[in-house]
Amino acid sequence: MSHKGAHPSTAAIIGGGVIGGGWAARFLLCGWRVVIFDPHPDAQQRVADVLHNARQSLPALADFPLPPEGELSFAASVEDAVSGAAWIQESVPEELGLKHKVIAEIEAHASPDAIIGSSTSGFKPSELQANAATPGRILVAHPFNPVYLLPLAEVVGGDAVDDDTRGRACEILRSIGMLPLVVRKEIDAHIADRFLEAVWREALWLINDDVATTAEIDEAIRMGFGLRWAQMGLFETYRLAGGEEGMAHFIAQFGPCLSWPWTKLMDVPELTEALVDKIASQSDAQSGAHSIRELERIRDRNLVGILRALKARDWGAGAVLREFDRQLEKTEPADMPADVDSSGPLRMLELSVLPAWIDYNGHMTEFRYVQVFSDTCDKLLVMIGMDADYVATTGAWYTAETHTMQVDEIGVNERLYSTLQILMSDTKRLHIFYRLHAAVDDRLLATCEAMYLHVGKESGRVCEAEPDMLEKVKRISEAHAGLAIPDTVGRHVGQRH
Ligand SMILES: NC(=O)c1ccc[n+]([C@@H]2O[C@H](COP(=O)([O-])OP(=O)(O)OC[C@H]3O[C@@H](n4cnc5c(N)ncnc54)[C@H](O)[C@@H]3O)[C@@H](O)[C@H]2O)c1
């Protein structure tokens, strides 16, 4: 069997359930090509549902457009799915025998440099690697549901995976906005699920013993320590509980209660039919008013809100979002074209409408029009030589007047481009007409007419721009001299025809 080289941005997802679908959505929205293999007859619909939710939420975490969405396809076999993939994520049900079978098939067909990640919640990498042909590239990459929003991926390689492979894996996870947490020593259920298991056992006892209902347990979490944990975790939170005297004081003060007979951690209540029914009926009473799909959307919106609050403070999971933004941020190249095209306006920005730009009507909100046209103008100013030096020593172009016209509705995630046409320029004035178009069909969405005045740094008054700058402006003006003057130019507000 000959192996094709791994395509650097193709991911294969083996098992497209809750977790595989979430991985697929994250990779796709970060611009990767994704190929899924899942024999379930409803797999395509399930993945489509997850992807639908992800499209509503993941872009809302970023302040820069995500790359164009990658292409999604479904393969008829593991072989077809993995050939050419750089990252293969196994997300089949949690059964060791099944995972071994699937991993062996992946290994047989994957390109030699591909990384094989497993979503397993419980198995150690050494268990997955047992009898594998290439154990050195099989590692646990354990995510959290919803994979497309929560940044954490626990990365566990065990002894078989070398630093270079682990490093490459972490690099890829970071490139899709995740935080790879390298688990230094393999252990059943890694780090996070150990806690969840402990909390889960206590919760089962509290219900079994009629101390609390499912709803009361959830209140105890989400109204209190859940909020603390989301932003500081366990130890930083307790550090504060110790006050000025710090952590050592905290432990000395609260340590002894660990030996009180509070915990039943070592014991598990038997999951009798009666206990299962009790939990299920309490849970129906608590949450049955919403469908699972509704709850997923509520969860996603809440997570976006919480994560964005953390992002504003550059803290915890929010700091990971900031780092992801730095990857997404592109500085627009703003070189003066050698020949300015005289057949049409100058094409300027390529952009996409971020979820944060949308108002209560579901359309791009008013001030974002101003921002888009202002960013377009900034690009022109950089092109003609108004850099930081020029502003510090000579002057700047000030906006004197603008008139924006909304022509057609602009929706979320729409790809747009802007153009500009110089209507008139002299040594002190620039009269510009901007247009905003839909990238998909060039439809005109908005226009803006603006007048700028050149103001001197020292004088604070209108004055002539530097000759170099004027020469560049002139080249664009001359190229635009033959273009038709748009018929809305010079109109006052309300005059549409
Ligand atoms: N659900 C969670 O919250 C969660 C969180 C983190 C990790 N995990 C882990 O992720 C893995 C998948 O869990 P899930 O919750 O997505 O399960 P799931 O049941 O929702 O999805 C499993 C999918 O695998 C498919 N499948 C079964 N056999 C297959 C095969 N031979 N080849 C390809 N696909 C096959 C099934 O059709 C199904 O769509 C498990 O290892 C689990 O421990 C789950």
Ligand as a Chemical Component Dictionary entry (heavy atoms), coordinates in Angstrom:
data_LIG
# 
_chem_comp.id                   LIG 
_chem_comp.type                 NON-POLYMER 
_chem_comp.pdbx_formal_charge   0 
_chem_comp.three_letter_code    LIG 
# 
loop_
_chem_comp_atom.comp_id 
_chem_comp_atom.atom_id 
_chem_comp_atom.alt_atom_id 
_chem_comp_atom.type_symbol 
_chem_comp_atom.charge 
_chem_comp_atom.model_Cartn_x 
_chem_comp_atom.model_Cartn_y 
_chem_comp_atom.model_Cartn_z 
_chem_comp_atom.pdbx_ordinal 
LIG N1  N1  N 0  -19.660 12.702 25.297 1  
LIG C1  C1  C 0  -18.733 13.370 25.951 2  
LIG O1  O1  O 0  -19.027 14.306 26.695 3  
LIG C2  C2  C 0  -17.282 13.013 25.761 4  
LIG C3  C3  C 0  -16.319 13.983 26.127 5  
LIG C4  C4  C 0  -14.974 13.742 25.856 6  
LIG C5  C5  C 0  -14.601 12.541 25.252 7  
LIG N2  N2  N 1  -15.531 11.600 24.943 8  
LIG C6  C6  C 0  -15.064 10.370 24.283 9  
LIG O2  O2  O 0  -15.302 10.490 22.886 10 
LIG C7  C7  C 0  -15.539 9.204  22.315 11 
LIG C8  C8  C 0  -16.860 9.249  21.547 12 
LIG O3  O3  O 0  -17.888 9.615  22.427 13 
LIG P1  P1  P 0  -19.262 10.258 21.940 14 
LIG O4  O4  O 0  -19.899 10.844 23.160 15 
LIG O5  O5  O -1 -19.041 11.126 20.766 16 
LIG O6  O6  O 0  -20.078 8.974  21.508 17 
LIG P2  P2  P 0  -21.271 8.854  20.437 18 
LIG O7  O7  O 0  -21.946 7.588  20.724 19 
LIG O8  O8  O 0  -22.065 10.133 20.401 20 
LIG O9  O9  O 0  -20.490 8.741  19.045 21 
LIG C9  C9  C 0  -19.759 7.620  18.662 22 
LIG C10 C10 C 0  -19.886 7.509  17.151 23 
LIG O10 O10 O 0  -18.994 6.513  16.684 24 
LIG C11 C11 C 0  -19.649 5.813  15.627 25 
LIG N3  N3  N 0  -19.019 4.508  15.451 26 
LIG C12 C12 C 0  -19.267 3.351  16.070 27 
LIG N4  N4  N 0  -18.439 2.391  15.595 28 
LIG C13 C13 C 0  -17.651 2.967  14.665 29 
LIG C14 C14 C 0  -16.611 2.497  13.824 30 
LIG N5  N5  N 0  -16.202 1.248  13.866 31 
LIG N6  N6  N 0  -16.013 3.369  12.986 32 
LIG C15 C15 C 0  -16.415 4.663  12.939 33 
LIG N7  N7  N 0  -17.395 5.158  13.705 34 
LIG C16 C16 C 0  -18.002 4.312  14.566 35 
LIG C17 C17 C 0  -21.091 5.751  16.050 36 
LIG O11 O11 O 0  -21.934 5.539  14.920 37 
LIG C18 C18 C 0  -21.293 7.116  16.686 38 
LIG O12 O12 O 0  -21.769 8.073  15.752 39 
LIG C19 C19 C 0  -15.503 8.225  23.468 40 
LIG O13 O13 O 0  -14.232 7.649  23.545 41 
LIG C20 C20 C 0  -15.750 9.098  24.699 42 
LIG O14 O14 O 0  -15.146 8.578  25.859 43 
LIG C21 C21 C 0  -16.869 11.839 25.148 44 
# 
loop_
_chem_comp_bond.comp_id 
_chem_comp_bond.atom_id_1 
_chem_comp_bond.atom_id_2 
_chem_comp_bond.value_order 
_chem_comp_bond.pdbx_ordinal 
LIG N1  C1  SING 1  
LIG C1  O1  DOUB 2  
LIG C1  C2  SING 3  
LIG C2  C3  SING 4  
LIG C2  C21 DOUB 5  
LIG C3  C4  DOUB 6  
LIG C4  C5  SING 7  
LIG C5  N2  DOUB 8  
LIG N2  C6  SING 9  
LIG N2  C21 SING 10 
LIG C6  O2  SING 11 
LIG C6  C20 SING 12 
LIG O2  C7  SING 13 
LIG C7  C8  SING 14 
LIG C7  C19 SING 15 
LIG C8  O3  SING 16 
LIG O3  P1  SING 17 
LIG P1  O4  DOUB 18 
LIG P1  O5  SING 19 
LIG P1  O6  SING 20 
LIG O6  P2  SING 21 
LIG P2  O7  DOUB 22 
LIG P2  O8  SING 23 
LIG P2  O9  SING 24 
LIG O9  C9  SING 25 
LIG C9  C10 SING 26 
LIG C10 O10 SING 27 
LIG C10 C18 SING 28 
LIG O10 C11 SING 29 
LIG C11 N3  SING 30 
LIG C11 C17 SING 31 
LIG N3  C12 SING 32 
LIG N3  C16 SING 33 
LIG C12 N4  DOUB 34 
LIG N4  C13 SING 35 
LIG C13 C14 SING 36 
LIG C13 C16 DOUB 37 
LIG C14 N5  SING 38 
LIG C14 N6  DOUB 39 
LIG N6  C15 SING 40 
LIG C15 N7  DOUB 41 
LIG N7  C16 SING 42 
LIG C17 O11 SING 43 
LIG C17 C18 SING 44 
LIG C18 O12 SING 45 
LIG C19 O13 SING 46 
LIG C19 C20 SING 47 
LIG C20 O14 SING 48 
# 
